Amino acid sequence: MFTYKISFEHHFKNSWPILIYLIGSFILPFYMKNRFGSGDTWIFVQLSAALFLLFFVPLLILHINYYSRNKGDIFFYDPIGQRITINRKGESVSFSFSDIELIKRFKSYPLAENRMQWFPWDSYNYSVIRLKGGQEFIVTSLLVPNMDLPIESRKIKLKKTFYPITHA
């Protein structure tokens, strides 16, 4: 039995690429100063801050979206019994793989195609599990980093997207 819940490790696994952008935006003003002189240092700092925010704000919005979607949820996965139990807001729902009608996996293009990721949100992904009775559950990568369950491929539909934000 595997148990998943939002943890510091899951936060870090999803959001660490922003550190690369932070370091780059810290180094950029020094590079620009050396390349073009110190007359426009304040402009270089402003440009660097603006570029960082261009990547950080969408990442922050996505991270808050995922966190609010699965805050307090606990995901239990039993590979032997092929069962999933989701505890959400004090309620527990348990179902077997045979109860699943479809799992829609929403991934960025680089993550779905297993290639180099360019944007800090490229590692984020989520899945919508729809049961045969019509009930749906959204499981984000903050809760379960990798939702690759051993389910028949006909029950899994991959949706590639530039920005994998969850919707109502």
N, C-alpha and C positions, 0 to 999 in steps of 0.2 A: 504494500500500500504506500503510495506517495502522497504527501500533503504539500500543497502550495498555498502561500499567502503572500501578500505584498510585503517585501522586506527591503532593507537597505541594499542588499546584494542585487535584487531585481531592479531597484531604482538605478543603481550604478551601471548594471549591464546594459540598460537601455540608454542612459544619458551620457555616458563617458565621452562619446565623440565631441561633445561641445568643448571639452578641454583642449582639443586640437585647435579649434577656432579661437578659443580664449588666448592660447599661447601665440597663435598667428597674429591676432589683433594686437597683442602686446609688443610683438617684434616689429610689426609693420611700420610704426612711426620712426623707430630707430633706423630701419632700412631706408625709408624715404628721406630722412634727414641726411644720411650719408650720401645718398644718391643725388639729391637736389639741393642740399644746403639747409641751414637752420632757419632761414627766413620765414618759412611756412610751417614751422613745427606745430603750432596750434591747429592748423588746418589738417595736418597729418594725423594728429591725435583725434580730432573730430571725425575724420574719415574712417579711421580705424574703429572707433566706438560705434559709428553708424553701421559699418559692415558686420561687426560682432552682433549688434542688436537685430540685424536683418536675419541672422540665423538663430539667435537665442530666443526671440519672441515666439516664432512658430513652434520651436521645440518646447518652450514653457507651456504654451497653450495645449499642445498635444499631450504633454506629461500630466497636466492638471486634468484634462479630459479623461485620460486613462485611469488616473488615480481616483477621481470621483466616480467613475464607472464601477470599479471593483474594490473600493474602500471597505474594509472589514470582511470581505468575502474570503471563504476558505474552499479550496478545490481539492477534493480527494480523488485519486485515481488508483483503481485496483486492476493491475494488468492481468492477473490470474483469472479473476471473476469477470473481467471486461466490463467493469462498472465505473461510473462517475457519480460522485455526490458533490453537490454544490450547496454550501451554507451561505445564505445571503440574508442579512438583516434578521437573524434569529430563526429563519425558516430553512429547512433542509429538504432538498430535492435529490432523489437518487434515481438513476436510470442506467440501463445496460446499453451496450453498443447497438444492439438490435432495435432499440427504441429510437435511435437517431435517424431522422429522415435525411438531413443534409448538414454539412458543416461548410460554411463560407469562410475562407481564409483570406483576409485582407493584408497584403504585404506590399512594400515598396517594390519598384521594379528591380533594383539591385539585390534586395534580399530574396525575392522570388526567383531571380535568375542566378543566384549564388555568385555575384560578381562584386567588384569593389564598390563600397558605399561612398557617395559623395556628400550627402547632406547629413547633419547630425540626427535627423529623425528616421533615417533609412532602416535602422534596426528595430524600430517599433512595428508591431503588428497586432492584429486581433482576429478573433474567430467568433462567428455567430453560430451557435449550435441550435438547430431547430429539431425538435422532437416530432414524432408522428402525430401527436395530439395537438400540435401547433404552438406549444410553449417554446420560447426562445431564451437563450442565455448568451450574453456577450462576455467573452473571456479575453482580456488584454494581456500583452506581454509583460506588464507589471505584475500580474497575478501568476501566469504560467508563461515563462520565457519562450518555450518551444512547444507548441500544441500539435506536434506531429504524432497523432494517435494511430495505432495499427487498425485502421478502419478501411473498408473497401473503398477503392479509389473512385468508384461511381458516386459515393456519398460525399465526396469532397470536391468543392468548387473553389478554385484559386482566382482571386480578383486582384490584379495588379493596379497599384495606384501611386501617384506621386507623393501624396500626403495622407497617410492612413488614419484619419481621425474617425472616431466612432460617431454614429448618428443615432438619433432617438431610438 
